């Protein structure tokens, strides 16, 4: 397959708004793409919030992406154990395609969603009124992966190689450009092969490409389970990009501040429990999405990789959910250099930490 022509920057800006909600929204390249449910079934899953009378609860609609996944174990656990109900919340999960999620959060149609710096920054710079209030992934989950036998060990080793990617857009594409730049390379120094149906893992396994973009809790996990040793190249120590976290519309923050803070605290409580005992998270996911039980070993491996991505340096020091403001500032500057920031924005415009629970 010959490399596709680059998309114009204007098109890339529109596409990047959806960004890496895929990493934890269960997009087509998620670890559990084969377990997709219909939108109607997905929207109803986990809608109950416990025994709290609906008249006394604050309703929150939470968008988790299109496909239900073990990656959402913390939300399922918090729902099933009544943590949201204890906070006076009636939580309804909705599964939306990525293209819809961020604009709906901005409008307040969905109260809380998931997005990362590479989606929030261009969206906000295009006047979508959203803010990032808690980190879910302290490590940026987009990665480049290859077979260990490929000889690829560093970004410099990618020169002249064939690299598979779903397309020239979104957080994976941004990550790849940053990774190559760290070795003095650009996408002109590699051969890009596009896999719009997210089949780049199979392409790596079959030798059709030398490496590919993907997610730390997806393709490398599946390859390792298939007995293929892999190497993973990450961007975190090169160009810090804020990982997926909870995003809220500014209007919702004004009208439901305390409810959102309660949701954040309950979700982080569930994350801490799963980090300490992954089995409780796996069991909660299997209750929410029973068909995942058919691949329990795979789901356990995906969850383990997901948990590992929850903690970066800031979260190790300050606790899960902590926001790395310096990474946001770096990310804004980097994305501006790519022409993806239509109107100037600052970290203060995009991030607020008052919804995080107090730390000892």
C-alpha positions in Angstrom: 0.0 0.0 0.0 1.4 3.4 -1.0 1.5 6.1 1.6 -1.7 8.3 1.6 -1.4 12.0 0.9 -1.3 14.2 4.1 -4.5 15.7 5.1 -4.7 19.5 5.1 -4.2 21.2 8.5 -7.8 22.4 8.5 -9.0 18.8 8.2 -6.5 17.6 10.8 -7.8 20.2 13.3 -11.3 18.8 12.9 -10.2 15.2 13.2 -7.9 15.8 16.1 -10.9 17.1 18.2 -11.9 13.5 18.5 -8.3 12.7 19.4 -7.5 9.9 21.8 -10.8 9.3 23.3 -10.2 6.0 21.5 -7.5 5.1 24.0 -10.1 4.6 26.7 -13.3 5.1 25.0 -13.4 1.7 23.2 -13.0 3.0 19.7 -12.5 0.5 16.9 -8.9 0.0 17.9 -9.6 -0.7 21.5 -8.5 -4.0 23.1 -12.1 -5.3 23.2 -13.3 -4.2 19.8 -14.7 -7.6 19.3 -17.0 -7.2 22.2 -18.9 -4.2 20.8 -22.6 -4.0 21.7 -25.3 -2.2 20.0 -25.6 1.5 20.9 -29.0 1.0 22.5 -27.6 -1.9 24.7 -24.5 0.1 25.5 -26.4 3.2 26.5 -28.4 1.3 29.1 -25.6 -0.6 30.6 -24.8 0.5 34.2 -27.5 3.1 34.2 -28.7 2.2 37.7 -27.1 4.2 40.4 -28.1 2.2 43.5 -31.1 2.6 45.9 -31.0 6.4 46.1 -34.4 7.9 45.3 -34.2 9.6 42.0 -35.9 12.8 43.3 -33.1 13.4 45.7 -30.2 12.6 43.4 -28.3 14.8 40.9 -28.3 13.1 37.5 -25.1 13.0 35.6 -24.8 11.6 32.1 -21.3 10.2 31.5 -19.9 9.5 28.1 -17.4 6.6 27.9 -17.2 6.1 24.2 -18.8 3.6 21.8 -17.7 0.2 23.0 -18.0 -1.1 26.5 -14.6 -2.2 27.8 -12.6 -3.6 30.8 -10.8 -0.2 30.5 -13.8 1.3 32.2 -13.7 -1.0 35.2 -13.4 1.9 37.7 -16.7 3.4 36.5 -18.4 0.0 36.6 -17.1 -0.7 40.1 -18.0 2.7 41.5 -21.5 2.2 40.1 -22.0 -1.3 41.3 -20.6 -0.6 44.8 -22.8 2.4 45.3 -20.1 5.0 45.4 -21.9 7.3 43.1 -25.1 6.9 45.0 -23.3 7.7 48.3 -22.3 11.0 46.6 -25.9 11.7 45.9 -25.6 11.0 42.2 -27.7 9.1 39.7 -25.2 8.2 37.0 -26.2 7.2 33.5 -23.4 5.9 31.2 -23.8 6.5 27.5 -21.7 5.1 24.8 -21.1 7.6 22.0 -18.8 7.6 19.0 -15.8 9.8 19.5 -16.8 12.4 16.9 -19.9 13.3 19.0 -18.5 13.1 22.6 -16.5 16.3 23.0 -19.0 18.6 21.3 -21.8 17.0 23.4 -19.8 17.6 26.6 -19.2 21.2 25.5 -22.9 21.7 25.0 -23.8 20.0 28.3 -25.8 17.3 26.7 -23.3 14.9 28.3 -22.1 16.1 31.7 -18.8 14.3 31.9 -16.7 12.6 29.2 -13.1 11.4 28.5 -10.5 13.3 26.5 -6.8 14.0 26.5 -4.6 17.0 25.8 -4.4 16.3 22.1 -8.2 16.4 21.8 -9.0 19.1 24.5 -6.5 21.6 23.3 -7.7 21.9 19.7 -11.3 21.7 20.8 -11.0 24.5 23.3 -9.0 26.6 20.8 -12.0 26.1 18.4 -14.4 27.6 21.1 -15.7 24.3 22.5 -16.2 25.2 26.2 -14.6 22.2 28.0 -12.2 21.8 30.8 -10.1 18.9 32.1 -10.7 18.1 35.8 -8.9 14.8 36.6 -6.3 12.6 35.0 -7.2 9.0 34.3 -4.1 8.0 32.3 -1.0 9.5 33.9 1.1 7.9 31.1 0.1 8.8 27.5 -1.2 5.5 26.2 -0.5 6.0 22.5 2.7 4.2 21.6 4.7 2.8 18.7 5.1 -1.0 18.9 7.1 -3.5 17.0 8.2 -7.1 17.2 11.3 -7.4 19.5 12.9 -9.3 16.6 12.6 -6.2 14.4 15.7 -4.6 15.9 13.8 -1.4 16.7 14.8 -0.2 20.1 14.7 3.6 19.8 13.0 6.3 17.8 16.1 6.7 15.6 15.7 3.0 14.5 12.4 4.0 12.8 14.3 5.8 10.0 13.4 4.2 6.6 10.9 1.8 8.2 7.3 1.1 7.3 5.0 2.3 10.0 1.3 1.4 10.1 -1.3 3.8 11.5 -5.1 4.1 11.3 -4.7 7.5 9.6 -2.9 10.8 9.6 -5.0 12.3 12.4 -5.7 12.2 16.1 -3.5 11.6 19.1 -1.6 8.6 17.6 -0.5 10.7 14.7 0.6 13.6 17.0 2.5 11.1 19.2 4.3 9.6 16.2 5.4 13.0 14.9 6.7 13.9 18.4 8.5 10.6 18.7 10.2 10.9 15.3 11.1 14.5 16.0 13.0 13.4 19.1 15.4 11.6 16.8 15.6 14.4 14.3 13.2 12.7 11.9 9.9 13.6 10.3 7.2 11.4 8.7 9.0 12.0 5.4 11.8 9.8 6.8 9.5 6.8 7.2 7.0 5.1 5.0 3.5 5.6 6.4 1.0 2.8 5.6 -2.6 3.6 6.6 -5.0 1.0 8.1 -8.3 2.8 8.5 -9.9 -0.4 9.8 -7.4 -0.5 12.7 -5.7 -3.7 11.5 -2.2 -2.4 12.1 -1.5 -5.0 14.8 -2.0 -7.9 12.3 0.2 -6.0 9.8 3.0 -5.9 12.4 2.5 -9.6 13.3 2.5 -10.6 9.6 5.5 -8.5 8.7 3.6 -6.2 6.4 5.0 -3.2 8.3 8.0 -2.8 10.7 6.1 -1.0 13.4 2.8 0.7 14.1 1.0 3.1 16.3 -1.3 1.8 18.9 -2.1 1.8 22.6 0.0 0.4 25.5 -3.0 -1.5 26.8 -4.0 -3.0 23.4 -1.8 -4.2 20.6 1.3 -5.1 22.6 -0.9 -7.0 25.1 -2.5 -9.0 22.4 0.8 -9.8 20.7 2.4 -10.9 23.9 -0.6 -13.2 24.6 -0.1 -14.7 21.2 3.5 -15.4 22.0 5.1 -12.5 20.1 7.6 -10.6 22.0 7.3 -6.8 21.5 9.1 -3.6 22.0 7.2 -0.4 22.9 8.3 3.2 22.3 6.6 5.8 24.5 6.5 9.6 24.2 6.2 10.4 28.0 9.9 11.3 28.6 10.3 13.1 25.3 7.3 15.4 24.8 4.9 15.1 27.7 1.3 14.9 26.3 -1.5 14.8 28.9 -3.3 11.4 28.9 -7.0 10.8 28.8 -8.9 12.2 31.8 -12.3 13.5 32.8 -13.6 16.5 30.8 -16.6 18.7 31.7 -18.4 21.6 29.9 -18.0 24.9 31.6 -21.7 25.3 31.9 -22.0 22.0 33.7 -19.2 23.0 36.0 -21.1 26.1 36.9 -24.4 24.3 37.5 -23.2 21.0 38.9 -19.8 21.7 40.5 -20.4 19.7 43.7 -21.9 16.8 41.8 -19.0 16.6 39.4 -16.6 16.7 42.4 -18.5 13.8 44.0 -18.2 11.8 40.8 -14.5 12.5 40.5 -13.9 11.4 44.1 -16.0 8.2 43.7 -14.3 7.3 40.5 -10.8 7.8 42.0 -11.8 5.7 45.0 -12.7 2.9 42.7 -9.4 3.3 40.8 -7.4 3.0 44.0 -9.3 -0.2 44.9 -8.7 -1.7 41.5 -5.0 -0.7 41.6 -4.7 -2.5 45.0 -6.7 -5.5 43.8 -7.3 -5.8 40.0 -9.6 -8.7 40.5 -12.4 -6.4 41.8 -12.1 -4.3 38.7 -12.2 -7.3 36.4 -15.2 -8.8 38.1 -17.0 -5.4 37.9 -16.3 -5.3 34.2 -17.6 -8.8 33.7 -20.8 -7.9 35.5 -21.3 -4.8 33.3 -20.3 -6.6 30.1 -20.9 -10.3 30.5 -19.6 -11.3 27.1 -16.1 -10.3 28.2 -16.1 -13.4 30.4 -15.4 -15.5 27.2 -11.9 -13.9 27.1 -11.2 -13.5 30.8 -7.4 -14.0 30.5 -7.2 -11.3 27.8 -9.4 -8.9 29.8 -7.2 -9.4 32.8 -4.1 -8.6 30.8 -5.7 -5.5 29.3 -6.8 -4.3 32.7 -3.3 -4.9 34.1 -1.8 -2.8 31.3 -4.5 -0.1 31.8 -3.8 0.1 35.5 -0.1 0.5 34.8 -0.9 3.5 32.6 -2.9 5.3 35.3 0.2 6.4 37.2 2.8 8.7 35.8 5.3 10.7 38.0 2.7 13.2 39.2 0.3 10.5 40.2 3.0 8.5 42.0 3.7 11.6 44.1 0.3 13.2 44.4 -2.1 10.4 43.9 -4.3 9.1 41.1 -6.2 11.9 39.3 -3.4 14.5 39.8 -2.9 16.8 36.8 0.5 17.6 35.4 0.2 21.3 34.5 3.7 21.4 33.1 2.8 18.7 30.6 -0.2 20.6 29.6 1.9 23.7 28.9 4.4 21.7 26.9 1.6 20.1 25.0 0.0 23.4 24.1 3.3 24.7 22.7 3.9 21.5 20.7 0.5 21.4 19.2 0.7 25.1 18.3 3.9 24.3 16.4 1.9 21.8 14.4 -0.7 24.4 13.5 -3.4 22.7 15.6 -4.2 25.6 18.0 -6.6 27.9 16.1 -6.9 30.5 18.9 -4.4 30.9 21.7 -5.2 29.0 24.9 -3.3 28.5 28.2 -3.2 25.8 30.8 -5.3 27.9 33.1 -8.0 28.0 30.3 -8.1 24.2 30.0 -7.3 22.7 33.4 -8.8 23.1 36.9 -7.9 21.2 40.0 -10.6 22.2 42.4 -12.7 19.2 41.7 -10.0 16.8 42.9 -10.4 15.4 46.4 -8.1 16.9 49.0 -4.9 14.9 49.6 -3.3 14.4 53.0 
